[in-house]
Amino acid sequence: MRKNKRFRGLTLIEMAVVAVVLGLLTTLVFAVVFSSYSAYTSNTRMGGIQERARLALDGVTREIRLANRDTLAISQANGSDQASFSISLGVVDGVVQWSTPILIGVQPSLVDANGNSAADDGRLARVQDGVTDVYCDYVKQGGFTLQRQGDRVEVGLVLITVDDRGRPLECPVKTSVMLRNKGS
């Protein structure tokens, strides 16, 4: 029986080089996959927080647009602005009927949106006659702003969360609204 001397097999050094190259390729593939996954989760989380911010801002501006210009008062509470106002309920015998006062502002939240284990996050809420309706959580400290210039009100909202690595993600949204109702 004749042995083929042309094929001698792989040496230990060649096997080690192959193992190192495969290890580097595997590391690079995992780095790309992990980076893509991290970007995906951050973008998904940011998309969710942007949707919450926009829905909350839409609700607030809908209410403020209907506010009685004479009763709209902007003040500070819990590190953010708040608005107090009444809205028209309709007309009875030629007289406009106004609601009891409505307060929209930031209240303390049980959600730790920024992940710092401190009670410094808030929730944007509407309070009327002792009933509280929450627009959203995740409000950054000082993240609800109102500026009135005549019949125009600038409304700003900043929501905050953290990504999968614990880095803060902020979502600022801003809009303006014209007041429609004059007091009687």
Secondary structure, 3 states (H helix, E strand, C coil): CCCCCCCCCCCHHHHHHHHHHHHHHHHHHHHHHHHHHHHHHHHHHHHHHHHHHHHHHHHHHHHHHCEECCCCEEEEECCEEEEEECEEEEEECCEEEECCCEEEEEEECCCCCCCCCCCCCEEEEEEECCEEEEEEEEEEEEEEEEEEECCEEEEEEEEEEECCCCCEEEEEEEEEEECCECCC
